[in-house]
Amino acid sequence: MVYGLGEALKNLNSYCQERTTRIRNSLSPSRPSMSETTIPGTGGSSSSSRASTTIPSTPNMDPTTPTVDDPAPNTNNGMSRDEFRQYGKETVDYIVDYLENIQKRRVVPAIEPGYLKDLIPSEAPNAPESFESVMEDFEKLIMPGITHWQHPRFHAYFPAGNSFPSIIADMLSDAIGCVGFSWAACPAMTELELIMLDWFGKMIGLPAEFLPLTENGKGGGVIQSSASECNFVTLLAARFEIMKELRQRFPFVEEGLLLSKLIAYCSKEAHSSVEKACMIGMVKLRILETDSKFRLRGETLRNAIQEDRNLGLIPFFVSTTLGTTSCCSFDVLSEIGPICKENELWLHVDAAYSGSAFICPEFRPLMNGIEYAMSFNTNPNKWLLINFDCSTMWVRDRFKLTQALVVDPLYLQHSWMDKSIDYRHWGIPLSRRFRSLKLWFVIRMYGIDGLQKYIREHVRLAKKMEAMLRGDAKFEIVNEVIMGLVCFRMKGDDETNQTLLTRLNASGRIHMVPASLGDRFVIRFCVCAENATDKDIEVAYEIISQAAQHVLHDSVKAVIAEEDEEAVALEEMVADLNIQETPDKGLARQNSADAVGQRLERQLSKEEILAQKQHESLAKKRSFLVRMVSDPKCYNPKIVRHLNMANHRKMSQDLYRDRTLMQTISHSQRPNRLSQSPGSAGSAFFDDDEDRVVADVQTGLQTPI
């Protein structure tokens, strides 16, 4: 009897272990599918053996217990492989349908900040939710707040590159999920990045000294996340190089004092990331004036360098731009380069937007002088059909870049370091994505010919818009249209142009952004959509022209609603100013305003006024985003009021100062600064070339914190 009881317990224990193993395997995220399941001892080397092998059933097993032949539904795994196959195909269909029908959507969403907070629960769900419900909420909640950058009438900023080959390459990169900070971490990522930077560098005509695969060359390239990172990294390399030299020359001077003497240069049209780089790098930045075509010229830089050396500062870095953000102007490298070489300054060239166009030989003359540069960057994710992020950067001497960024802990070292490149030494972040895969897919599937055709078509469409606007007496063109950007404005004051842009963006039919050129408010029109057509340009022009007609014929300007106390205070201030100038006219205006206010109060009751304000404010709330984009100031009435009053006071002060200065100069016998010889420090003069303007004073000096 004891033997029988022991045998029964042994069988029961074996049954429980087997059942527990089956349940654990069925719930494991890495559980094999039915086709991959093998039985120990059967080998499992061929598909036929796997298919013919079955697991014997266990007597008295619970019918709900999962088996390999009857896999359990996925309840805690997020998404199974079979579900991923199904939903992945559905998502691809959704993407294609979205891009095919994107023109049916508003370009800019009609929402205001915080709209999503009231629509999404404040706590994350405890139980898993279905893919269908997530996608339903994506379309219902997320899509209404999307600015559609791929829309055929999205003409703001610069293009956000995108194409099906790039999307597929990104999907594969995400599936691989590697982090290629070193060659050993993912050899193919490093190897392909080197080859793609060599390909692309040759495509845009970079000198061989920059290319990574040039035999016995010191140059090299890397793919960063953005042009802002490229600007910052090159400034750090230039700072490290000059500080190394200064430490050798002045070994007993504190480094903080040496650092405080460093100064960098850029033009007033350079991207704001240059200023941010100098702020983080703790160096001074001098912002230089441009000529009539918004270009930085060599003589302006030469004078600034001499003035700063006379003040005891140490120039070390110059950031130039080929294709500025505001108007796509091109700094004159052929003049700036020799000056940088003469003064041993690091010359960086930022061609974030226009650099991709240099694959077309007709645009390469704009790069004249690139042989003087120490570094160069461009963004294929803007104008080369590659989705963000992908910013390519080349340096003439890779060792000057890496020595400023090398940190080499033991756990990141490997046995191939002497024969390979580790890109962790080329940028700020350690982790890196497989970005070169997108370049490889796009370049191969479009070819150089296809990419050139795409660039040239965008330029042709921009020229067409320029011609249409020039033929309309209401508009004027402000920039030189070289690439795909047209800067225009209505003939009138800045307020008229702000009204026009706000009206255009609020319509939801088109989207553009402003810029300031020569202290004038201008509207930027950029050809952005991959498959933009002549019809898209014609429709955009009609929308702009119609809105301009409404602005011209709209004699009633919208009144900005303010609190009663603030409105009264503003009226009193204006009345006081008017009284100070001409008492009679000021009193007349004040009496007129009071009479108008009394008539309005008699006509409308308080409830009616509140109802009218609520009705009028609805449209303003819906157009909050477009008003903020059209003019960062116009969405806040308090800012508008403050700026208007501040501008009035400043204009009065400037006028008084100018009159006093003119009187002083006319009665003074002493020579002024303009009468000094052109070669003297601090002098100002106009060159024979009417486009060349040399600033006699700094137009901007940003000091470190």
C-alpha positions as CSV (number, residue, x, y, z in Angstrom):
1,M,0.0,0.0,0.0
2,V,2.9,2.3,0.8
3,Y,4.4,1.5,-2.6
4,G,1.1,2.4,-4.3
5,L,0.7,5.6,-2.5
6,G,4.2,6.7,-3.3
7,E,3.7,5.9,-7.0
8,A,0.5,7.9,-7.0
9,L,2.2,10.9,-5.4
10,K,5.0,10.7,-8.0
11,N,2.6,10.7,-10.9
12,L,0.7,13.6,-9.4
13,N,3.8,15.6,-8.9
14,S,4.9,14.9,-12.5
15,Y,1.5,15.9,-13.8
16,C,1.6,19.2,-11.8
17,Q,5.1,20.1,-13.1
18,E,4.1,19.4,-16.7
19,R,1.0,21.5,-16.4
20,T,2.9,24.4,-14.8
21,T,5.5,24.3,-17.5
22,R,2.9,24.4,-20.2
23,I,1.1,27.4,-18.6
24,R,4.4,29.3,-18.2
25,N,5.4,28.6,-21.7
26,S,2.0,29.7,-23.1
27,L,2.2,33.0,-21.2
28,S,5.9,33.7,-22.0
29,P,6.5,36.7,-24.4
30,S,9.1,34.6,-26.2
31,R,7.0,31.5,-26.5
32,P,7.5,29.7,-29.8
33,S,4.7,29.5,-32.4
34,M,3.2,26.2,-33.4
35,S,5.4,25.9,-36.5
36,E,8.6,26.4,-34.4
37,T,7.8,24.1,-31.5
38,T,9.9,21.0,-31.2
39,I,10.0,18.1,-28.7
40,P,13.2,17.4,-27.0
41,G,14.9,14.4,-28.7
42,T,13.3,15.0,-32.1
43,G,16.0,17.3,-33.3
44,G,13.7,19.9,-34.9
45,S,16.2,20.6,-37.7
46,S,13.7,20.4,-40.6
47,S,10.3,21.9,-41.2
48,S,8.8,18.5,-42.0
49,S,9.9,17.0,-38.6
50,R,8.4,20.0,-36.8
51,A,5.1,19.8,-38.7
52,S,4.7,16.0,-38.1
53,T,5.6,16.2,-34.4
54,T,2.7,16.4,-32.0
55,I,2.5,16.7,-28.2
56,P,0.7,13.9,-26.5
57,S,-2.2,15.1,-24.5
58,T,-2.3,14.7,-20.8
59,P,-5.1,12.8,-19.3
60,N,-7.7,14.8,-17.3
61,M,-6.1,18.1,-18.5
62,D,-8.2,21.2,-18.1
63,P,-9.7,22.0,-21.5
64,T,-8.8,25.7,-21.1
65,T,-5.1,24.9,-20.7
66,P,-3.2,26.5,-23.6
67,T,-1.4,24.1,-25.9
68,V,0.9,24.6,-28.9
69,D,-1.8,23.4,-31.3
70,D,-4.3,25.9,-29.8
71,P,-2.3,29.1,-28.8
72,A,-3.9,31.3,-26.2
73,P,-5.0,34.8,-27.2
74,N,-2.5,37.5,-26.4
75,T,-3.6,39.1,-23.2
76,N,-0.5,40.7,-21.6
77,N,2.0,40.9,-24.5
78,G,1.0,44.2,-26.1
79,M,0.9,42.7,-29.5
80,S,1.6,39.2,-30.8
81,R,3.5,38.4,-34.0
82,D,0.3,37.5,-35.8
83,E,-1.4,40.6,-34.6
84,F,1.6,42.6,-35.7
85,R,1.4,41.2,-39.2
86,Q,-2.3,42.1,-39.4
87,Y,-2.1,45.5,-37.8
88,G,1.2,46.4,-39.5
89,K,-0.4,45.9,-42.9
90,E,-3.4,48.0,-41.8
91,T,-1.1,50.8,-40.6
92,V,0.7,50.9,-43.9
93,D,-2.7,51.2,-45.6
94,Y,-3.6,54.0,-43.2
95,I,-0.4,55.8,-44.0
96,V,-0.9,55.5,-47.8
97,D,-4.5,56.7,-47.5
98,Y,-3.5,59.6,-45.3
99,L,-0.9,60.9,-47.7
100,E,-3.1,60.3,-50.8
101,N,-6.0,62.3,-49.2
102,I,-4.1,64.8,-47.1
103,Q,-5.3,67.7,-49.2
104,K,-8.9,67.2,-47.8
105,R,-7.7,68.2,-44.3
106,R,-7.0,71.6,-42.9
107,V,-3.4,72.5,-43.1
108,V,-3.3,74.0,-39.6
109,P,-5.5,72.6,-36.8
110,A,-8.3,74.7,-35.3
111,I,-7.4,74.2,-31.7
112,E,-5.9,76.0,-28.7
113,P,-3.3,75.0,-26.1
114,G,-4.5,72.4,-23.7
115,Y,-7.2,70.9,-26.0
116,L,-5.9,67.4,-25.4
117,K,-5.8,67.5,-21.7
118,D,-9.6,67.4,-21.4
119,L,-10.0,64.6,-23.9
120,I,-7.4,62.0,-22.6
121,P,-7.9,60.4,-19.2
122,S,-5.6,61.8,-16.5
123,E,-4.4,58.3,-15.5
124,A,-2.9,55.5,-17.6
125,P,-5.1,52.4,-18.1
126,N,-4.5,49.4,-15.9
127,A,-5.9,46.9,-18.3
128,P,-4.7,46.5,-21.9
129,E,-6.7,48.1,-24.6
130,S,-7.2,46.9,-28.2
131,F,-5.3,48.2,-31.2
132,E,-8.6,49.2,-32.8
133,S,-9.6,51.5,-29.9
134,V,-6.1,53.1,-29.9
135,M,-6.3,53.8,-33.6
136,E,-9.8,55.1,-33.3
137,D,-8.6,57.6,-30.6
138,F,-5.6,58.5,-32.7
139,E,-7.9,59.6,-35.6
140,K,-10.4,61.3,-33.3
141,L,-8.0,63.0,-30.8
142,I,-4.6,63.3,-32.3
143,M,-5.2,64.0,-35.9
144,P,-7.3,67.2,-35.2
145,G,-4.2,68.7,-33.5
146,I,-1.8,67.8,-36.3
147,T,-0.2,70.5,-38.6
148,H,0.1,68.6,-41.8
149,W,3.6,69.3,-43.1
150,Q,3.1,67.1,-46.2
151,H,0.0,69.0,-47.3
152,P,0.3,70.5,-50.8
153,R,-0.5,73.9,-49.4
154,F,1.9,73.8,-46.5
155,H,4.4,76.5,-47.4
156,A,5.9,77.4,-44.0
157,Y,9.4,76.9,-42.8
158,F,11.3,74.5,-45.1
159,P,10.3,71.1,-46.4
160,A,10.0,68.2,-44.0
161,G,11.5,65.5,-46.1
162,N,9.5,62.3,-46.5
163,S,9.1,59.4,-49.0
164,F,8.0,55.8,-48.9
165,P,11.5,54.4,-49.2
166,S,12.6,56.5,-46.3
167,I,9.6,55.4,-44.2
168,I,10.4,51.7,-45.0
169,A,14.1,52.2,-44.1
170,D,13.0,53.7,-40.8
171,M,10.7,50.8,-40.1
172,L,13.6,48.4,-40.6
173,S,15.9,50.4,-38.4
174,D,13.3,50.4,-35.7
175,A,12.8,46.7,-36.0
176,I,16.6,46.0,-35.8
177,G,16.6,48.3,-32.7
178,C,20.4,48.5,-32.4
179,V,22.4,51.4,-30.8
180,G,25.5,52.0,-32.9
181,F,27.7,54.1,-30.7
182,S,30.8,52.1,-31.8
183,W,31.9,49.8,-34.6
184,A,31.6,46.8,-32.4
185,A,28.1,47.7,-31.2
186,C,26.8,47.5,-34.8
187,P,29.5,47.1,-37.5
188,A,27.0,47.5,-40.5
189,M,25.8,50.8,-39.1
190,T,29.2,52.4,-38.9
191,E,30.3,50.9,-42.3
192,L,27.2,52.1,-44.1
193,E,27.4,55.6,-42.6
194,L,31.0,56.0,-43.9
195,I,30.0,54.9,-47.4
196,M,26.8,57.1,-47.5
197,L,28.7,60.2,-46.4
198,D,31.3,59.5,-49.1
199,W,28.5,59.0,-51.7
200,F,26.6,62.1,-50.6
201,G,29.7,64.3,-50.3
202,K,30.7,63.4,-53.9
203,M,27.1,64.1,-55.1
204,I,27.2,67.7,-53.8
205,G,30.7,68.4,-54.9
206,L,32.6,68.6,-51.6
207,P,36.4,68.7,-51.9
208,A,38.1,65.4,-51.5
209,E,39.7,66.6,-48.2
210,F,36.3,66.3,-46.5
211,L,35.4,62.8,-47.7
212,P,35.8,59.9,-45.3
213,L,37.1,57.3,-47.8
214,T,39.8,59.5,-49.3
215,E,43.1,57.6,-49.2
216,N,45.4,59.0,-46.6
217,G,43.0,61.8,-45.9
218,K,42.2,63.3,-42.5
219,G,38.7,64.3,-43.3
220,G,35.5,62.5,-42.4
221,G,31.8,62.7,-42.0
222,V,29.0,61.9,-39.5
223,I,25.2,61.9,-39.4
224,Q,23.9,64.1,-36.6
225,S,20.3,64.6,-35.5
226,S,20.0,68.3,-36.7
227,A,21.8,71.3,-38.0
228,S,21.7,72.8,-34.5
229,E,23.8,69.9,-33.2
230,C,26.2,70.4,-36.1
231,N,26.7,74.0,-35.2
232,F,27.2,73.3,-31.6
233,V,29.6,70.4,-32.1
234,T,31.8,72.4,-34.5
235,L,31.9,75.3,-32.1
236,L,33.1,73.0,-29.4
237,A,35.8,71.7,-31.6
238,A,36.9,75.2,-32.5
239,R,36.9,76.2,-28.9
240,F,38.9,73.2,-27.8
241,E,41.5,74.0,-30.5
242,I,42.0,77.6,-29.6
243,M,42.0,76.8,-25.9
244,K,44.7,74.2,-26.4
245,E,46.9,76.9,-28.1
246,L,46.1,79.5,-25.5
247,R,47.0,77.2,-22.6
248,Q,50.4,76.6,-24.2
249,R,51.0,80.3,-24.8
250,F,49.7,81.4,-21.3
251,P,50.3,78.5,-19.0
252,F,49.8,80.6,-15.8
253,V,46.5,82.3,-16.9
254,E,43.3,80.9,-15.5
255,E,41.2,79.1,-18.2
256,G,38.1,81.0,-17.2
257,L,39.8,84.3,-18.1
258,L,41.0,82.9,-21.4
259,L,37.5,81.6,-22.2
260,S,36.0,85.0,-21.5
261,K,38.1,86.5,-24.3
262,L,36.9,84.2,-27.0
263,I,34.5,85.7,-29.6
264,A,32.6,84.1,-32.5
265,Y,30.9,85.7,-35.5
266,C,27.8,85.2,-37.7
267,S,25.5,87.3,-39.7
268,K,22.2,88.6,-38.5
269,E,20.5,86.2,-40.9
270,A,22.2,83.1,-39.4
271,H,20.1,80.5,-37.6
272,S,19.3,81.1,-34.0
273,S,21.1,77.8,-33.2
274,V,24.4,79.6,-33.6
275,E,23.5,82.0,-30.8
276,K,22.3,79.1,-28.6
277,A,25.6,77.2,-29.3
278,C,27.6,80.2,-28.1
279,M,25.4,80.5,-25.0
280,I,26.0,76.9,-24.1
281,G,29.6,77.1,-25.0
282,M,30.1,80.2,-22.8
283,V,31.7,82.4,-25.5
284,K,30.8,85.8,-26.9
285,L,29.0,86.1,-30.2
286,R,29.1,89.2,-32.5
287,I,26.3,89.4,-35.0
288,L,27.3,91.2,-38.1
289,E,25.3,93.3,-40.6
290,T,24.5,92.0,-44.1
291,D,24.4,93.7,-47.5
292,S,21.3,94.6,-49.5
293,K,21.0,91.0,-50.6
294,F,21.2,89.8,-46.9
295,R,24.6,88.3,-47.4
296,L,27.6,88.5,-45.0
297,R,30.6,90.1,-46.8
298,G,34.3,89.7,-46.2
299,E,35.0,93.3,-45.5
300,T,32.4,93.4,-42.7
301,L,34.0,90.4,-41.1
302,R,37.6,91.9,-41.5
303,N,36.6,95.1,-39.8
304,A,34.9,93.4,-36.9
305,I,37.9,91.1,-36.3
306,Q,40.2,94.1,-36.2
307,E,38.0,96.0,-33.8
308,D,37.7,93.1,-31.4
309,R,41.4,92.4,-31.4
310,N,41.9,96.1,-30.5
311,L,39.6,95.5,-27.5
312,G,41.6,92.5,-26.4
313,L,39.2,89.8,-27.6
314,I,40.3,86.6,-29.3
315,P,38.3,85.7,-32.5
316,F,38.2,82.0,-33.1
317,F,35.0,80.9,-35.0
318,V,32.9,82.1,-37.9
319,S,29.6,80.5,-38.8
320,T,28.4,81.3,-42.4
321,T,25.1,80.2,-44.0
322,L,24.3,79.0,-47.5
323,G,20.6,79.4,-47.7
324,T,19.5,81.4,-44.7
325,T,16.2,80.5,-42.9
326,S,14.6,84.0,-43.4
327,C,15.2,84.5,-47.1
328,C,17.6,81.8,-48.5
329,S,20.5,84.2,-49.0
330,F,24.1,83.0,-49.4
331,D,27.0,84.4,-47.5
332,V,30.0,85.2,-49.8
333,L,32.4,82.4,-48.9
334,S,34.9,83.5,-51.6
335,E,35.4,86.7,-49.5
336,I,35.0,85.3,-46.0
337,G,37.2,82.2,-46.5
338,P,40.6,84.0,-47.2
339,I,40.0,86.2,-44.1
340,C,39.4,83.2,-41.9
341,K,42.5,81.5,-43.3
342,E,44.6,84.7,-42.7
343,N,43.4,85.0,-39.1
344,E,43.4,81.3,-38.4
345,L,39.7,81.1,-37.6
346,W,37.5,78.0,-37.8
347,L,35.1,78.5,-40.7
348,H,31.9,76.5,-40.5
349,V,29.4,76.5,-43.3
350,D,25.7,75.7,-42.5
351,A,23.8,74.7,-45.6
352,A,20.9,73.0,-43.8
353,Y,18.3,73.7,-46.5
354,S,20.1,74.5,-49.7
355,G,23.0,72.0,-49.4
356,S,20.9,69.2,-50.9
357,A,20.4,71.3,-54.1
358,F,24.1,71.2,-54.7
359,I,23.6,67.7,-56.3
360,C,22.6,69.9,-59.3
361,P,25.7,71.2,-60.9
362,E,24.1,74.6,-61.8
363,F,23.9,75.5,-58.1
364,R,27.5,74.6,-57.1
365,P,28.9,78.0,-57.9
366,L,27.1,79.1,-54.7
367,M,29.7,77.0,-52.8
368,N,32.7,78.9,-54.2
369,G,35.1,79.3,-51.3
370,I,34.2,76.0,-49.6
371,E,37.8,75.0,-49.8
372,Y,38.5,77.4,-46.9
373,A,36.0,75.8,-44.6
374,M,36.8,73.5,-41.7
375,S,33.4,72.0,-41.5
376,F,30.2,71.8,-43.5
377,N,26.7,70.5,-42.9
378,T,23.4,70.0,-44.7
379,N,20.1,68.3,-43.9
380,P,18.8,65.6,-46.2
381,N,15.7,65.5,-44.0
382,K,14.7,68.9,-45.4
383,W,15.1,68.7,-49.2
384,L,16.2,65.2,-50.1
385,L,13.1,63.2,-49.4
386,I,14.5,61.7,-46.1
387,N,12.4,62.0,-43.0
388,F,13.7,63.5,-39.8
389,D,16.2,63.1,-38.3
390,C,19.3,63.0,-40.7
391,S,21.8,65.9,-40.7
392,T,25.1,65.2,-42.5
393,M,28.3,66.9,-41.4
394,W,31.8,66.8,-42.8
395,V,35.1,68.0,-41.3
396,R,38.4,68.7,-42.9
397,D,40.3,67.2,-39.9
398,R,38.4,64.6,-38.0
399,F,41.0,64.5,-35.2
400,K,40.4,68.1,-34.3
401,L,36.7,67.2,-33.9
402,T,37.1,64.0,-31.9
403,Q,39.8,65.2,-29.5
404,A,37.2,67.7,-28.2
405,L,34.6,65.0,-27.5
406,V,36.5,61.9,-26.5
407,V,35.5,60.1,-23.3
408,D,36.7,56.5,-23.3
409,P,35.5,54.3,-20.4
410,L,36.6,50.7,-20.3
411,Y,33.1,49.3,-20.9
412,L,32.9,51.0,-24.3
413,Q,36.3,49.9,-25.6
414,H,36.7,46.9,-28.0
415,S,39.5,45.1,-29.8
416,W,38.9,46.8,-33.2
417,M,39.4,50.4,-32.0
418,D,42.7,50.9,-33.9
419,K,41.1,49.9,-37.3
420,S,37.7,51.4,-37.1
421,I,35.7,54.6,-36.4
422,D,33.6,54.9,-33.3
423,Y,31.0,57.6,-33.9
424,R,30.5,58.1,-30.1
425,H,33.4,60.5,-30.3
426,W,31.8,62.6,-33.0
427,G,28.8,64.1,-31.2
428,I,27.1,64.9,-27.9
429,P,24.9,61.8,-27.4
430,L,26.3,58.3,-27.0
431,S,23.3,56.4,-28.5
432,R,22.8,56.6,-32.2
433,R,20.1,55.5,-34.6
434,F,20.6,53.7,-38.0
435,R,20.1,56.9,-40.0
436,S,22.3,56.0,-42.9
437,L,19.8,53.3,-43.9
438,K,17.4,56.0,-45.0
439,L,20.1,57.7,-47.2
440,W,20.9,54.3,-48.8
441,F,17.3,53.4,-49.6
442,V,16.4,56.9,-51.0
443,I,19.5,57.4,-53.1
444,R,19.2,53.9,-54.6
445,M,15.5,54.0,-55.2
446,Y,15.4,57.6,-56.7
447,G,18.9,57.7,-58.2
448,I,20.8,60.9,-58.6
449,D,18.8,61.8,-61.7
450,G,15.5,61.4,-59.8
451,L,16.7,63.6,-56.9
452,Q,17.9,66.2,-59.3
453,K,14.6,66.3,-61.0
454,Y,12.8,66.7,-57.7
455,I,15.0,69.7,-56.7
456,R,14.7,71.4,-60.0
457,E,10.9,71.0,-60.1
458,H,10.7,72.8,-56.7
459,V,12.9,75.6,-57.9
460,R,10.8,75.9,-61.1
461,L,7.6,76.1,-59.0
462,A,9.1,78.8,-56.8
463,K,10.0,80.8,-59.8
464,K,6.5,80.5,-61.1
465,M,5.1,81.9,-57.8
466,E,7.6,84.7,-58.0
467,A,6.5,85.6,-61.5
468,M,2.8,85.6,-60.5
469,L,3.4,87.8,-57.5
470,R,5.5,90.2,-59.5
471,G,2.8,90.5,-62.0
472,D,0.3,91.6,-59.3
473,A,0.5,95.2,-58.4
474,K,-0.5,94.5,-54.8
475,F,2.7,92.6,-54.0
476,E,6.5,93.1,-54.0
477,I,9.2,90.4,-53.8
478,V,11.8,91.0,-51.1
479,N,14.4,88.3,-51.6
480,E,16.4,87.0,-54.5
481,V,14.6,83.8,-55.5
482,I,17.4,81.2,-56.0
483,M,16.0,78.0,-54.5
484,G,12.4,77.1,-53.5
485,L,11.7,80.1,-51.2
486,V,9.8,83.3,-52.1
487,C,9.6,86.2,-49.7
488,F,6.9,88.7,-50.5
489,R,4.7,91.3,-48.9
490,M,1.8,93.6,-49.7
491,K,2.7,97.1,-50.6
492,G,1.9,98.8,-47.4
493,D,2.8,98.8,-43.7
494,D,3.7,95.9,-41.5
495,E,0.3,95.9,-39.9
496,T,-1.4,95.2,-43.2
497,N,0.9,92.3,-43.9
498,Q,0.4,90.8,-40.5
499,T,-3.3,91.0,-41.0
500,L,-2.9,89.3,-44.4
501,L,-0.9,86.4,-43.0
502,T,-3.2,86.0,-40.0
503,R,-6.2,85.8,-42.3
504,L,-4.5,83.3,-44.6
505,N,-3.5,81.0,-41.8
506,A,-6.8,81.3,-40.0
507,S,-8.6,80.0,-43.2
508,G,-7.0,76.6,-42.8
509,R,-6.5,76.4,-46.5
510,I,-2.8,77.5,-46.6
511,H,0.0,77.9,-44.1
512,M,3.0,80.3,-44.1
513,V,5.2,82.0,-41.6
514,P,6.7,85.5,-41.4
515,A,10.3,86.8,-41.3
516,S,11.9,90.1,-40.7
517,L,14.1,91.4,-43.6
518,G,15.5,94.9,-43.4
519,D,13.3,95.5,-40.4
520,R,10.2,94.8,-42.5
521,F,7.6,92.2,-42.0
522,V,7.6,89.7,-44.9
523,I,5.8,86.5,-45.7
524,R,7.7,83.3,-46.6
525,F,6.3,81.0,-49.3
526,C,8.3,77.8,-49.6
527,V,7.5,74.9,-52.0
528,C,7.4,71.9,-49.6
529,A,5.3,69.0,-50.8
530,E,7.1,66.2,-52.6
531,N,4.7,66.0,-55.5
532,A,3.8,69.7,-55.7
533,T,2.3,70.7,-59.1
534,D,1.6,73.9,-61.1
535,K,-2.1,73.6,-59.9
536,D,-1.0,73.8,-56.3
537,I,1.0,77.0,-56.9
538,E,-1.9,78.5,-58.9
539,V,-4.4,77.6,-56.1
540,A,-2.0,79.1,-53.5
541,Y,-1.7,82.3,-55.4
542,E,-5.5,82.6,-55.8
543,I,-5.9,82.2,-52.0
544,I,-3.2,84.8,-51.3
545,S,-4.6,87.2,-53.9
546,Q,-8.2,86.9,-52.6
547,A,-7.1,87.4,-49.0
548,A,-5.2,90.5,-50.0
549,Q,-8.3,91.9,-51.8
550,H,-10.3,91.4,-48.6
551,V,-7.6,93.1,-46.5
552,L,-7.5,96.1,-48.9
553,H,-11.3,96.5,-48.9
554,D,-11.8,95.8,-45.2
555,S,-11.9,99.2,-43.7
556,V,-13.1,98.0,-40.3
557,K,-10.2,96.7,-38.2
558,A,-10.8,94.1,-35.5
559,V,-10.9,95.5,-32.0
560,I,-8.9,93.6,-29.4
561,A,-11.0,92.9,-26.4
562,E,-9.5,93.9,-23.1
563,E,-10.5,94.3,-19.6
564,D,-12.5,97.4,-18.8
565,E,-9.9,98.8,-16.4
566,E,-7.1,98.2,-18.9
567,A,-9.1,99.8,-21.7
568,V,-9.8,102.9,-19.6
569,A,-6.2,103.2,-18.6
570,L,-5.1,102.9,-22.2
571,E,-7.6,105.6,-23.3
572,E,-6.4,107.9,-20.5
573,M,-2.7,107.4,-21.5
574,V,-3.5,108.1,-25.1
575,A,-5.5,111.2,-24.2
576,D,-2.7,112.5,-22.0
577,L,-0.2,112.1,-24.8
578,N,-2.5,113.9,-27.2
579,I,-3.2,116.7,-24.8
580,Q,0.5,117.2,-24.3
581,E,1.0,117.7,-28.0
582,T,-2.1,119.7,-28.9
583,P,-4.6,120.2,-26.1
584,D,-7.5,121.2,-28.2
585,K,-7.2,118.2,-30.5
586,G,-6.6,115.9,-27.6
587,L,-9.8,117.1,-25.8
588,A,-11.7,116.8,-29.0
589,R,-10.6,113.2,-29.5
590,Q,-11.3,112.3,-25.9
591,N,-14.8,113.8,-26.1
592,S,-15.4,112.0,-29.3
593,A,-14.4,108.7,-27.8
594,D,-16.6,109.3,-24.8
595,A,-19.6,110.1,-27.0
596,V,-19.1,106.9,-29.0
597,G,-18.9,104.9,-25.8
598,Q,-22.1,106.4,-24.4
599,R,-24.0,105.7,-27.7
600,L,-22.8,102.0,-27.5
601,E,-23.9,101.7,-23.9
602,R,-27.4,103.0,-24.8
603,Q,-27.8,100.6,-27.7
604,L,-26.6,97.4,-26.0
605,S,-27.3,96.1,-22.6
606,K,-24.7,94.4,-20.5
607,E,-26.0,90.9,-21.2
608,E,-26.1,91.6,-24.9
609,I,-22.5,92.9,-24.9
610,L,-21.3,89.7,-23.0
611,A,-23.1,87.5,-25.5
612,Q,-21.6,89.3,-28.4
613,K,-18.1,89.1,-26.9
614,Q,-18.5,85.3,-26.3
615,H,-19.7,84.8,-29.9
616,E,-16.8,86.9,-31.3
617,S,-14.2,85.2,-29.1
618,L,-15.0,81.7,-30.4
619,A,-13.4,82.3,-33.8
620,K,-10.4,84.0,-32.1
621,K,-9.9,80.9,-29.8
622,R,-10.1,78.6,-32.7
623,S,-7.5,80.6,-34.6
624,F,-5.2,80.9,-31.6
625,L,-2.5,78.8,-33.2
626,V,-2.5,80.5,-36.5
627,R,-2.4,83.9,-35.0
628,M,0.5,82.9,-32.8
629,V,2.4,81.5,-35.8
630,S,1.6,84.5,-38.0
631,D,2.9,87.0,-35.4
632,P,4.3,85.8,-32.0
633,K,3.0,89.1,-30.5
634,C,-0.5,89.4,-31.8
635,Y,-2.0,86.6,-29.7
636,N,-1.6,88.6,-26.5
637,P,-3.5,91.9,-26.3
638,K,-1.5,93.0,-23.3
639,I,1.7,92.6,-25.2
640,V,0.3,94.5,-28.2
641,R,-0.8,97.4,-26.0
642,H,2.6,97.5,-24.2
643,L,4.5,97.3,-27.4
644,N,2.4,100.0,-29.1
645,M,3.0,102.4,-26.2
646,A,6.7,101.5,-25.9
647,N,7.2,102.0,-29.6
648,H,5.5,105.4,-29.4
649,R,7.8,106.5,-26.5
650,K,10.9,105.1,-28.3
651,M,10.0,106.9,-31.5
652,S,9.6,110.2,-29.6
653,Q,12.9,109.7,-27.8
654,D,14.8,108.7,-31.0
655,L,13.4,111.7,-32.9
656,Y,14.4,114.1,-30.1
657,R,17.9,112.5,-29.9
658,D,18.4,112.7,-33.7
659,R,17.4,116.3,-33.8
660,T,19.8,117.1,-30.9
661,L,22.6,115.2,-32.5
662,M,22.1,116.9,-35.9
663,Q,22.2,120.3,-34.2
664,T,25.3,119.4,-32.3
665,I,27.1,118.2,-35.4
666,S,26.1,121.2,-37.4
667,H,27.5,123.6,-34.8
668,S,30.6,121.6,-33.9
669,Q,34.0,122.1,-35.6
670,R,35.4,118.7,-34.5
671,P,35.7,116.0,-37.2
672,N,33.3,113.1,-36.7
673,R,33.9,109.3,-37.2
674,L,32.9,109.4,-40.8
675,S,35.7,111.8,-41.6
676,Q,38.4,109.4,-40.4
677,S,40.5,107.5,-42.9
678,P,39.0,104.3,-44.1
679,G,41.9,102.3,-42.8
680,S,41.6,103.5,-39.2
681,A,40.1,101.2,-36.6
682,G,36.4,101.8,-36.0
683,S,35.9,103.6,-39.3
684,A,32.7,103.2,-41.4
685,F,32.5,103.5,-45.1
686,F,30.5,102.4,-48.1
687,D,32.3,100.5,-50.8
688,D,32.0,101.2,-54.5
689,D,29.9,98.1,-54.7
690,E,26.5,99.3,-53.7
691,D,25.6,95.9,-52.3
692,R,28.5,96.0,-49.8
693,V,27.8,97.6,-46.5
694,V,30.4,97.7,-43.8
695,A,29.1,98.2,-40.3
696,D,30.9,100.8,-38.2
697,V,29.4,99.4,-34.9
698,Q,28.4,96.0,-33.6
699,T,24.9,95.1,-34.6
700,G,24.7,92.6,-31.8
701,L,27.0,91.2,-29.0
702,Q,25.8,88.2,-27.1
703,T,27.9,87.6,-24.0
704,P,28.1,84.3,-22.0
705,I,26.0,83.9,-18.9
